[in-house]
Amino acid sequence: MPPERRPEPVPAPRPRAEAAPHPPPPGRGRPYPAAPRVATRAQRLGLALGVLLVLLFGLWLFSPILTPFVLAASIAYFLHPLATRLERLGLPRSLASLLLVLALTMAALLCVLLLYPLLLAQVTTLLQRLPGYVIGIGAAMREALDALSDRFGPEFMDTRLQELAVGQAGAIVSFLGTALARLIGSGIALFNVFLLVAVTPVVAFYLLRDWPRMLLRIDAWLPRRSAATLRQLARDMDRVLSAWLRGQLICCGILAVYYATALSAVGLELGLTVGLMAGILSFIPYVGSITGLITALLLALAQFGTWDGVLTVFAVFVFGQLVEGYIIYPRLLGNRVELHAVWVIFALFAGGVAFGFLGVLLAVPMAAAIGVVARYWLRRYLESPLYLDPPRTGT
């Protein structure tokens, strides 16, 4: 038998030579270097400070034109829960946003068309009767000072001091009346009608329509390492801001209607103007009620000339404060608000001084954000070894 032929060994495949990297196309430069896999603490801090500086610079640079956009963002934030409820009921988000913005715009225009002529009529009345108001307040003050002098003796109140007090009271009433007339007469002119009537509703509609998508996009941009913490901080800011802003706006509306109606019912000629002013200024804690009370008391003293009318106006404000403190605020706000009144007042005045009306719009959101971040860092400090580490004792 012929010998068996052994199969020849199959040569091993040669390793392929790695392809040389292609040179970059001419005119396009070198490829970008790979991003570092781990961000250092300095890089994260630099990124945060850079973003903050860019935002502040943009706010300072574009502050003259940002007012309608910030106002539109506030409207969209205020109407977002209603749009979400309508969307859950089956209404498309675009249609729900359009209906809500149109309803709010029509309500605002209706209020302006109905109230502004009445306010102008009251301003005319104020300017016509302002000299008589000054004389009436002077007579009432002189009568009160004479009664004090008769009761406690002439040495208790000097004659020149009485004349000075009467003159100062009349000057205060004259100043308040003139300032109020100028404020109402030129209040609409202070705002750009085109911006507020045309731009603000349009921007508010688009922001309200795209609000959920904007939140998802911002969430996708968060750094993955701190995403959970940032989401929790954002939820806390939303809880504090929504409770304060929506509750405060509803409170201001209720108080404005109450004060305007009650003061007009007791016969105060400028009750509508003073009541609306007191209700709107209630957005600033304690400032609206105190300003409205002082103005209403002086006008009541000038108009009625007796202390009975003054006491009636005073009772209107006392009842309003009781309703506000024991009914409106507990039901609308409760314990959800974590913004101290002093902090809100400081933020509003600081924002107004820095950026005018735009600063007033941004004051409360910034105050809420700073308060939430400050409480977060305080909790971290109280849980850190810097606070919990016991003091060292010598042996």
C-alpha positions as CSV (number, residue, x, y, z in Angstrom):
1,M,0.0,0.0,0.0
2,P,1.3,3.5,-0.8
3,P,2.3,5.5,2.3
4,E,-0.3,8.0,3.6
5,R,0.3,11.7,2.7
6,R,0.4,13.9,5.7
7,P,-1.5,17.2,5.3
8,E,0.8,20.2,4.9
9,P,0.6,22.6,7.8
10,V,-1.4,25.7,7.1
11,P,0.7,28.8,7.7
12,A,-0.6,31.2,10.4
13,P,-2.2,34.4,9.1
14,R,0.1,37.3,9.3
15,P,-1.0,40.1,11.6
16,R,-2.3,43.0,9.7
17,A,-0.3,46.2,10.0
18,E,-2.3,48.9,11.8
19,A,-3.5,51.5,9.4
20,A,-1.7,54.8,9.9
21,P,-3.9,57.6,11.0
22,H,-5.1,59.7,8.3
23,P,-3.7,63.2,8.3
24,P,-6.2,65.9,9.0
25,P,-7.8,67.4,5.9
26,P,-6.0,70.5,4.7
27,G,-7.4,73.7,6.0
28,R,-9.3,72.2,8.9
29,G,-6.6,72.1,11.5
30,R,-5.8,69.4,14.0
31,P,-8.6,67.4,15.7
32,Y,-9.9,68.5,19.1
33,P,-8.1,66.9,22.1
34,A,-10.1,64.4,24.0
35,A,-12.0,65.7,27.0
36,P,-10.5,64.7,30.4
37,R,-12.3,61.7,31.9
38,V,-12.5,63.1,35.4
39,A,-13.2,66.8,36.1
40,T,-11.2,68.3,38.8
41,R,-12.6,70.5,41.6
42,A,-11.0,73.6,40.1
43,Q,-12.6,72.9,36.7
44,R,-16.1,72.5,38.2
45,L,-15.7,75.7,40.3
46,G,-14.4,77.5,37.2
47,L,-17.3,76.4,35.1
48,A,-19.9,77.5,37.8
49,L,-18.2,80.9,38.2
50,G,-18.0,81.4,34.5
51,V,-21.7,80.6,33.9
52,L,-22.6,83.0,36.8
53,L,-20.4,85.8,35.4
54,V,-21.9,85.4,31.9
55,L,-25.4,85.6,33.3
56,L,-24.7,88.7,35.4
57,F,-23.0,90.4,32.4
58,G,-25.9,89.5,30.1
59,L,-28.3,90.8,32.7
60,W,-26.4,94.1,33.0
61,L,-25.9,94.5,29.2
62,F,-29.5,93.7,28.1
63,S,-31.4,95.0,31.2
64,P,-33.1,97.8,29.2
65,I,-34.9,95.2,27.0
66,L,-35.3,92.3,29.3
67,T,-38.4,93.5,31.2
68,P,-41.1,92.1,28.8
69,F,-39.2,88.7,28.6
70,V,-38.9,88.4,32.4
71,L,-42.5,89.4,32.7
72,A,-43.5,86.8,30.1
73,A,-41.4,84.1,31.9
74,S,-43.2,85.0,35.2
75,I,-46.6,84.6,33.4
76,A,-45.6,81.3,32.0
77,Y,-44.4,80.0,35.4
78,F,-47.7,81.2,37.0
79,L,-49.9,79.5,34.3
80,H,-47.9,76.3,34.0
81,P,-49.9,74.3,36.5
82,L,-53.2,75.3,34.8
83,A,-51.8,74.4,31.3
84,T,-50.7,71.0,32.7
85,R,-54.2,70.3,34.1
86,L,-55.8,71.2,30.8
87,E,-53.3,69.0,29.0
88,R,-54.2,66.1,31.2
89,L,-57.9,66.6,30.4
90,G,-57.1,66.0,26.7
91,L,-56.5,69.6,25.4
92,P,-53.4,70.0,23.3
93,R,-50.6,71.9,25.0
94,S,-50.5,74.6,22.3
95,L,-54.2,75.2,22.5
96,A,-54.2,75.3,26.3
97,S,-51.3,77.8,26.3
98,L,-53.0,80.0,23.8
99,L,-56.3,80.1,25.7
100,L,-54.7,80.8,29.0
101,V,-52.5,83.6,27.6
102,L,-55.4,85.2,25.7
103,A,-57.7,85.0,28.8
104,L,-55.0,86.7,31.0
105,T,-54.4,89.4,28.4
106,M,-58.0,90.2,27.9
107,A,-58.5,90.3,31.7
108,A,-55.6,92.8,32.1
109,L,-56.8,95.0,29.2
110,L,-60.3,95.0,30.6
111,C,-59.1,96.1,34.0
112,V,-57.1,98.9,32.4
113,L,-60.0,100.1,30.3
114,L,-62.4,100.0,33.2
115,L,-60.2,101.2,36.1
116,Y,-57.9,103.8,34.5
117,P,-60.7,106.3,33.6
118,L,-62.0,106.0,37.2
119,L,-58.5,106.6,38.6
120,L,-58.0,109.6,36.4
121,A,-61.3,111.0,37.6
122,Q,-60.2,110.5,41.2
123,V,-56.9,112.2,40.4
124,T,-58.8,115.2,39.1
125,T,-60.9,115.3,42.2
126,L,-57.7,115.1,44.4
127,L,-56.0,118.0,42.6
128,Q,-59.2,120.1,42.9
129,R,-59.7,119.5,46.6
130,L,-56.1,119.3,47.7
131,P,-56.0,122.8,49.2
132,G,-59.2,122.2,51.1
133,Y,-57.8,118.9,52.4
134,V,-54.7,120.7,53.7
135,I,-56.9,123.3,55.5
136,G,-59.1,120.5,56.9
137,I,-56.1,118.5,58.3
138,G,-54.6,121.7,59.7
139,A,-57.9,122.5,61.5
140,A,-58.2,118.9,62.9
141,M,-54.6,118.9,64.1
142,R,-55.0,122.3,65.8
143,E,-58.2,121.1,67.5
144,A,-56.5,117.9,68.8
145,L,-53.5,119.9,70.0
146,D,-55.7,122.4,71.8
147,A,-57.5,119.6,73.5
148,L,-54.2,118.1,74.7
149,S,-53.1,121.6,75.9
150,D,-56.3,122.1,77.8
151,R,-56.0,118.7,79.5
152,F,-52.3,118.7,80.4
153,G,-51.7,122.4,80.6
154,P,-50.4,125.0,78.3
155,E,-46.8,124.2,79.1
156,F,-47.3,120.7,77.6
157,M,-47.5,122.0,74.1
158,D,-45.9,125.2,73.0
159,T,-47.7,127.5,70.5
160,R,-44.9,127.6,68.0
161,L,-44.6,123.8,68.2
162,Q,-48.3,123.5,67.5
163,E,-48.0,125.7,64.4
164,L,-45.0,123.7,63.2
165,A,-46.9,120.4,63.6
166,V,-50.0,121.7,61.8
167,G,-47.8,123.1,58.9
168,Q,-45.9,119.8,58.6
169,A,-49.1,117.8,58.5
170,G,-50.4,120.0,55.7
171,A,-47.2,119.7,53.8
172,I,-47.2,115.9,54.1
173,V,-50.8,115.7,52.7
174,S,-49.9,118.1,49.8
175,F,-46.8,116.0,48.9
176,L,-48.7,112.7,49.1
177,G,-51.5,114.0,46.9
178,T,-49.2,115.5,44.3
179,A,-47.1,112.3,44.2
180,L,-50.1,110.1,43.9
181,A,-51.5,112.2,41.0
182,R,-48.2,112.1,39.2
183,L,-47.9,108.3,39.7
184,I,-51.4,107.6,38.3
185,G,-51.2,110.2,35.6
186,S,-47.9,108.9,34.2
187,G,-48.0,105.3,35.3
188,I,-49.0,103.9,31.9
189,A,-46.5,106.1,30.2
190,L,-43.7,104.6,32.2
191,F,-44.2,101.3,30.4
192,N,-43.6,100.7,26.7
193,V,-47.1,99.9,25.4
194,F,-45.8,98.0,22.5
195,L,-43.6,95.8,24.6
196,L,-46.2,95.0,27.2
197,V,-49.2,94.5,24.9
198,A,-47.6,92.9,21.9
199,V,-44.3,91.2,22.9
200,T,-45.1,89.9,26.4
201,P,-48.2,87.8,25.5
202,V,-46.4,86.3,22.4
203,V,-43.3,85.4,24.4
204,A,-45.4,84.1,27.3
205,F,-47.3,81.8,24.9
206,Y,-44.2,80.2,23.4
207,L,-42.6,79.8,26.9
208,L,-45.8,78.2,28.3
209,R,-46.1,75.9,25.3
210,D,-42.5,74.7,25.4
211,W,-42.1,74.7,29.2
212,P,-41.9,70.9,29.7
213,R,-39.5,70.5,26.8
214,M,-37.3,73.3,28.2
215,L,-37.2,71.6,31.6
216,L,-36.2,68.3,30.0
217,R,-33.5,70.0,27.9
218,I,-32.0,71.8,31.0
219,D,-32.1,68.5,32.9
220,A,-30.1,66.9,30.1
221,W,-27.5,69.6,30.5
222,L,-26.9,69.0,34.2
223,P,-23.6,67.5,35.2
224,R,-24.2,63.8,35.8
225,R,-22.2,63.7,39.0
226,S,-24.4,66.4,40.7
227,A,-27.6,65.9,38.8
228,A,-29.6,64.4,41.7
229,T,-28.5,67.2,44.1
230,L,-29.3,69.9,41.5
231,R,-32.7,68.4,40.8
232,Q,-33.5,68.4,44.5
233,L,-32.4,72.0,44.9
234,A,-34.6,73.0,41.9
235,R,-37.6,71.2,43.4
236,D,-37.1,73.1,46.7
237,M,-36.8,76.4,44.8
238,D,-39.9,75.7,42.9
239,R,-41.8,74.7,46.0
240,V,-40.8,77.9,47.9
241,L,-41.2,80.2,44.9
242,S,-44.5,78.9,43.7
243,A,-46.0,78.9,47.2
244,W,-44.9,82.5,47.8
245,L,-45.5,84.0,44.3
246,R,-48.9,82.4,43.5
247,G,-50.2,82.8,47.0
248,Q,-49.0,86.4,47.3
249,L,-50.5,87.4,43.9
250,I,-53.9,85.9,45.0
251,C,-53.6,87.7,48.3
252,C,-52.8,91.0,46.6
253,G,-55.9,90.7,44.4
254,I,-58.2,89.8,47.2
255,L,-56.9,92.7,49.4
256,A,-57.1,95.2,46.5
257,V,-60.7,94.4,45.9
258,Y,-61.6,94.5,49.6
259,Y,-59.9,97.7,50.4
260,A,-61.2,99.5,47.3
261,T,-64.7,98.3,48.0
262,A,-64.7,98.9,51.7
263,L,-63.1,102.4,51.6
264,S,-65.5,103.5,48.8
265,A,-68.5,102.1,50.8
266,V,-67.6,104.2,53.9
267,G,-67.6,107.3,51.8
268,L,-63.9,108.0,51.2
269,E,-63.7,109.9,47.9
270,L,-60.4,108.5,46.9
271,G,-61.2,105.0,48.3
272,L,-60.8,103.2,45.0
273,T,-57.3,104.6,44.4
274,V,-56.1,104.1,47.9
275,G,-57.6,100.6,48.2
276,L,-56.0,99.4,44.9
277,M,-52.7,100.9,45.9
278,A,-52.8,99.2,49.3
279,G,-53.6,95.9,47.8
280,I,-51.0,96.0,45.1
281,L,-48.2,97.2,47.5
282,S,-49.1,94.3,49.8
283,F,-46.7,92.3,47.5
284,I,-44.1,93.9,49.7
285,P,-44.7,92.6,53.3
286,Y,-46.1,95.2,55.6
287,V,-45.3,98.1,53.3
288,G,-48.6,98.0,51.4
289,S,-50.8,97.9,54.5
290,I,-48.9,100.6,56.3
291,T,-48.7,102.9,53.3
292,G,-52.4,102.4,52.6
293,L,-53.4,103.0,56.2
294,I,-51.4,106.2,56.6
295,T,-52.7,107.6,53.3
296,A,-56.3,106.6,54.0
297,L,-56.2,108.1,57.5
298,L,-54.9,111.5,56.3
299,L,-57.4,111.6,53.5
300,A,-60.2,110.7,55.9
301,L,-59.1,113.4,58.3
302,A,-59.0,115.9,55.5
303,Q,-62.4,115.0,54.0
304,F,-64.5,114.2,57.1
305,G,-62.9,116.7,59.5
306,T,-63.9,114.5,62.4
307,W,-62.3,111.6,64.2
308,D,-65.3,109.4,63.7
309,G,-64.6,109.1,60.0
310,V,-60.9,108.4,60.8
311,L,-61.8,105.6,63.2
312,T,-64.1,104.1,60.5
313,V,-61.3,104.0,58.0
314,F,-59.0,102.6,60.7
315,A,-61.5,99.8,61.4
316,V,-61.5,98.9,57.7
317,F,-57.8,98.3,57.7
318,V,-57.8,96.5,61.0
319,F,-60.5,94.1,59.7
320,G,-58.5,93.6,56.5
321,Q,-55.3,92.7,58.4
322,L,-57.2,90.2,60.6
323,V,-58.7,88.5,57.5
324,E,-55.3,88.6,55.8
325,G,-53.4,87.2,58.8
326,Y,-55.9,84.5,60.0
327,I,-57.8,83.5,56.8
328,I,-56.1,84.3,53.6
329,Y,-52.4,83.6,54.4
330,P,-53.0,80.3,56.3
331,R,-55.2,78.9,53.6
332,L,-53.2,80.0,50.6
333,L,-49.7,79.8,51.9
334,G,-49.7,77.9,55.2
335,N,-46.2,76.7,56.3
336,R,-44.8,76.2,52.7
337,V,-43.2,79.7,52.5
338,E,-39.6,79.7,53.8
339,L,-38.9,83.4,52.8
340,H,-38.6,85.7,55.8
341,A,-40.4,89.1,55.3
342,V,-37.2,91.0,56.0
343,W,-35.3,89.0,53.4
344,V,-38.1,89.7,50.8
345,I,-38.1,93.4,51.6
346,F,-34.4,93.6,51.2
347,A,-34.4,91.7,48.0
348,L,-37.1,93.8,46.4
349,F,-35.5,97.1,47.3
350,A,-32.0,95.8,46.3
351,G,-33.3,94.6,43.0
352,G,-35.2,97.9,42.4
353,V,-32.1,99.9,43.1
354,A,-29.9,97.7,40.9
355,F,-32.1,97.1,37.8
356,G,-35.3,99.1,38.3
357,F,-38.6,97.3,37.5
358,L,-36.6,94.4,36.1
359,G,-34.8,93.9,39.4
360,V,-38.2,93.9,41.2
361,L,-39.3,91.1,39.0
362,L,-36.1,89.1,39.5
363,A,-35.8,89.8,43.3
364,V,-38.1,87.1,44.7
365,P,-36.8,84.3,42.4
366,M,-33.3,85.2,43.3
367,A,-34.1,85.5,47.0
368,A,-35.8,82.0,46.9
369,A,-32.8,80.5,45.1
370,I,-30.3,82.0,47.5
371,G,-32.3,80.9,50.5
372,V,-32.6,77.3,49.3
373,V,-28.9,77.1,48.5
374,A,-27.9,78.7,51.8
375,R,-30.1,76.1,53.7
376,Y,-28.5,73.3,51.7
377,W,-25.0,74.4,52.6
378,L,-26.0,74.9,56.2
379,R,-27.2,71.3,56.4
380,R,-24.0,70.1,54.8
381,Y,-22.0,72.1,57.3
382,L,-24.0,70.8,60.3
383,E,-23.4,67.2,59.0
384,S,-19.7,67.7,58.3
385,P,-16.7,67.0,60.5
386,L,-16.0,70.7,60.6
387,Y,-19.0,71.1,62.9
388,L,-19.2,67.6,64.4
389,D,-15.5,67.1,65.2
390,P,-15.2,67.3,69.0
391,P,-12.6,69.7,70.4
392,R,-9.3,68.2,71.2
393,T,-8.4,68.0,74.9
394,G,-4.9,68.0,76.2
395,T,-3.6,64.9,78.0
